[in-house]
Amino acid sequence: VSQSRIENGHHLYILYYGHECVGYVFFEPKENSEFYLYNLYVTNKIKRPSYSPVWFVNKCISLLPKSFSKITCVSEDWHTSAHNVFKLNGFIVNNE
């Protein structure tokens, strides 16, 4: 699945802490220089700095083409840790 996403132009970023993979995220290019962020995952099963998810999303955004106009994502209401990561990275909550 990941290979076909990459072949279709999606950006995959992988987070390592030490020698262990602790997270990943995809960004799908959309029209008008927009991106859709999806499948964000950073494990808490492996000891890593608590700020890792926020830092990781921020770093990935900084690696996107500088001309992007907007990044959107969808997160379920119950996923409060994801909400915090997005809010700390300047995302605006839209409850539509």
Backbone bond lengths (Angstrom), bond angles and torsions (degrees), N, CA, C in turn:
res aa  C-N    CA-C-N  psi(-1)  N-CA   C-N-CA  omega(-1)  CA-C   N-CA-C  phi
1 V - - - 1.462 - - 1.528 110.14 -
2 S 1.339 117.03 -47.46 1.469 119.91 -178.59 1.514 111.67 -60.38
3 Q 1.327 117.02 -40.17 1.460 120.32 -178.48 1.522 110.91 -62.56
4 S 1.336 117.19 -43.29 1.469 119.29 -179.66 1.531 110.76 -67.49
5 R 1.326 117.66 -34.08 1.465 119.74 176.86 1.527 110.17 -64.22
6 I 1.319 116.47 -44.64 1.463 120.79 179.83 1.528 109.91 -64.48
7 E 1.335 116.68 -42.48 1.458 120.25 177.91 1.526 111.95 -61.58
8 N 1.333 116.69 -25.69 1.469 121.83 178.60 1.528 112.22 -92.51
9 G 1.327 117.31 13.37 1.461 120.78 172.79 1.514 116.41 93.08
10 H 1.321 117.83 2.99 1.462 119.90 178.49 1.531 108.65 -73.99
11 H 1.310 115.83 149.30 1.463 122.04 178.90 1.532 108.18 -98.70
12 L 1.318 117.24 127.92 1.463 122.81 176.14 1.513 108.07 -113.74
13 Y 1.339 115.73 128.14 1.454 122.00 175.04 1.525 107.62 -119.42
14 I 1.318 115.32 137.13 1.460 121.26 -178.85 1.519 108.33 -121.14
15 L 1.325 116.62 133.66 1.465 123.03 -179.60 1.518 109.46 -101.62
16 Y 1.318 115.65 124.22 1.463 121.77 174.54 1.520 108.97 -112.12
17 Y 1.307 115.55 141.38 1.458 121.51 170.58 1.522 105.66 -124.16
18 G 1.325 115.22 114.55 1.454 118.83 -169.94 1.515 107.58 67.53
19 H 1.297 116.40 -125.75 1.465 121.03 179.28 1.522 112.09 -107.30
20 E 1.327 116.88 14.44 1.462 119.96 -176.71 1.520 111.51 -113.69
21 C 1.320 115.08 136.90 1.461 120.76 173.65 1.528 107.44 -74.06
22 V 1.327 116.49 122.11 1.461 120.09 -179.10 1.523 112.55 -117.31
23 G 1.343 117.48 -4.81 1.453 117.60 179.32 1.513 113.33 -173.55
24 Y 1.330 114.30 170.98 1.457 121.24 178.32 1.528 109.06 -161.18
25 V 1.321 115.69 163.82 1.458 121.92 175.95 1.527 108.09 -158.51
26 F 1.317 116.19 149.10 1.457 122.91 175.31 1.527 109.47 -113.47
27 F 1.324 115.38 147.82 1.458 122.72 170.92 1.527 106.81 -127.58
28 E 1.323 116.05 124.22 1.461 121.28 178.30 1.523 109.52 -102.37
29 P 1.337 117.86 122.55 1.464 119.66 175.95 1.531 110.70 -65.37
30 K 1.304 116.52 137.02 1.459 123.28 177.26 1.528 108.99 -121.19
31 E 1.316 116.65 -175.06 1.467 120.99 177.82 1.524 110.54 -69.12
32 N 1.320 116.10 160.12 1.466 123.42 174.42 1.521 113.07 59.85
33 S 1.323 117.98 36.36 1.469 123.49 177.65 1.528 112.92 60.79
34 E 1.331 116.43 29.32 1.461 120.71 177.26 1.524 109.73 -99.10
35 F 1.334 115.38 157.58 1.456 121.98 176.30 1.519 109.72 -129.14
36 Y 1.316 115.20 149.25 1.462 122.47 174.20 1.521 107.38 -111.01
37 L 1.326 117.62 118.04 1.459 123.52 178.13 1.519 107.83 -87.77
38 Y 1.343 116.94 129.80 1.460 119.04 179.41 1.527 111.13 -150.10
39 N 1.316 114.86 163.28 1.467 123.89 178.63 1.526 113.08 56.16
40 L 1.314 116.87 38.40 1.461 119.63 174.15 1.524 109.17 -68.96
41 Y 1.319 115.51 128.48 1.463 120.26 177.13 1.525 108.74 -146.57
42 V 1.321 116.18 127.35 1.457 122.60 170.63 1.527 106.24 -134.78
43 T 1.317 115.90 117.88 1.457 120.60 -174.81 1.527 112.05 -70.43
44 N 1.310 114.53 150.02 1.461 119.52 170.05 1.533 109.36 -111.60
45 K 1.309 116.79 9.03 1.475 122.44 179.39 1.530 111.44 -81.37
46 I 1.334 116.42 -19.08 1.461 122.10 178.21 1.521 107.49 -111.98
47 K 1.311 116.43 132.53 1.468 120.26 -179.16 1.527 109.11 -62.40
48 R 1.317 115.37 124.18 1.461 123.62 178.78 1.516 107.50 -155.72
49 P 1.335 118.81 162.40 1.467 119.93 -179.68 1.527 111.52 -56.86
50 S 1.311 116.94 142.00 1.468 121.26 -176.76 1.529 112.55 -64.02
51 Y 1.321 117.47 -26.35 1.464 120.98 -178.98 1.535 112.55 -84.30
52 S 1.328 117.85 1.89 1.469 121.62 -175.93 1.525 114.25 -52.00
53 P 1.341 120.08 -47.53 1.476 118.84 -178.56 1.526 113.16 -61.39
54 V 1.334 117.13 -41.78 1.463 120.88 -179.70 1.525 109.93 -65.83
55 W 1.327 116.40 -47.02 1.467 121.01 178.70 1.522 110.48 -59.86
56 F 1.324 117.05 -43.94 1.461 122.33 -177.03 1.526 111.32 -61.07
57 V 1.317 118.11 -49.64 1.467 120.90 179.69 1.527 109.97 -61.80
58 N 1.326 117.07 -43.82 1.456 121.23 179.28 1.524 110.85 -60.42
59 K 1.318 117.60 -44.64 1.460 122.04 -179.97 1.530 110.96 -64.06
60 C 1.332 116.73 -43.25 1.472 120.21 179.39 1.517 110.99 -62.29
61 I 1.317 117.44 -42.57 1.462 120.98 178.59 1.526 109.97 -61.14
62 S 1.329 116.86 -39.10 1.469 119.81 -179.66 1.529 112.07 -67.46
63 L 1.327 118.00 -19.72 1.462 122.08 179.84 1.526 113.27 -91.01
64 L 1.329 117.14 -9.09 1.463 120.38 176.62 1.525 109.63 -70.35
65 P 1.336 117.45 161.00 1.469 118.93 176.32 1.525 110.57 -53.79
66 K 1.295 116.52 135.52 1.479 121.67 -175.50 1.522 112.94 -62.24
67 S 1.320 116.70 -17.38 1.461 119.87 -176.52 1.531 113.37 -87.70
68 F 1.357 118.56 7.47 1.462 117.85 -178.20 1.523 109.92 -65.14
69 S 1.323 115.47 147.22 1.464 120.03 -176.49 1.521 112.94 -104.79
70 K 1.341 116.38 -25.34 1.456 118.51 -174.14 1.526 108.85 -164.99
71 I 1.335 115.59 146.33 1.461 121.69 173.76 1.527 106.98 -125.02
72 T 1.319 116.27 128.83 1.460 120.54 177.29 1.520 109.04 -119.09
73 C 1.309 114.97 157.78 1.461 121.26 174.74 1.521 107.97 -157.02
74 V 1.316 115.41 163.22 1.455 121.94 178.14 1.512 107.27 -124.11
75 S 1.316 116.20 134.83 1.461 121.06 178.40 1.528 108.40 -137.67
76 E 1.304 115.51 135.92 1.464 120.11 178.99 1.535 110.35 -64.34
77 D 1.324 116.53 150.64 1.465 121.82 -178.11 1.525 113.19 -56.42
78 W 1.319 117.39 -35.81 1.462 121.33 -175.82 1.528 112.96 -74.65
79 H 1.322 118.05 -13.07 1.463 121.07 -172.70 1.535 110.82 -89.46
80 T 1.323 115.79 70.52 1.467 120.98 -174.59 1.525 113.26 -65.67
81 S 1.326 117.97 -31.95 1.472 118.23 179.03 1.526 110.45 -65.51
82 A 1.328 117.76 -39.04 1.469 120.55 176.54 1.526 110.25 -65.59
83 H 1.328 117.23 -40.76 1.467 120.48 178.57 1.522 110.13 -57.45
84 N 1.343 116.55 -44.02 1.461 120.41 -179.63 1.526 111.43 -63.12
85 V 1.330 117.22 -42.48 1.464 120.97 178.33 1.520 110.06 -59.52
86 F 1.322 117.18 -46.32 1.459 120.73 -178.38 1.527 111.52 -66.76
87 K 1.325 116.91 -44.43 1.469 120.16 179.57 1.528 111.12 -61.66
88 L 1.334 117.24 -42.19 1.460 120.57 179.78 1.532 112.62 -68.34
89 N 1.309 116.65 -14.45 1.464 121.43 175.47 1.520 111.92 -101.47
90 G 1.324 117.11 11.16 1.468 121.11 173.12 1.517 115.61 87.73
91 F 1.323 117.63 10.78 1.472 119.81 177.45 1.518 109.45 -71.10
92 I 1.306 115.72 149.20 1.466 122.49 178.61 1.522 108.09 -103.82
93 V 1.323 116.75 132.51 1.458 121.42 179.78 1.523 109.39 -79.47
94 N 1.327 114.22 129.85 1.459 120.87 177.64 1.523 105.93 -124.64
95 N 1.297 117.92 112.90 1.475 122.40 -174.73 1.511 113.38 -91.59
96 E 1.316 118.55 31.84 1.469 120.48 179.35 1.506 110.63 -73.37
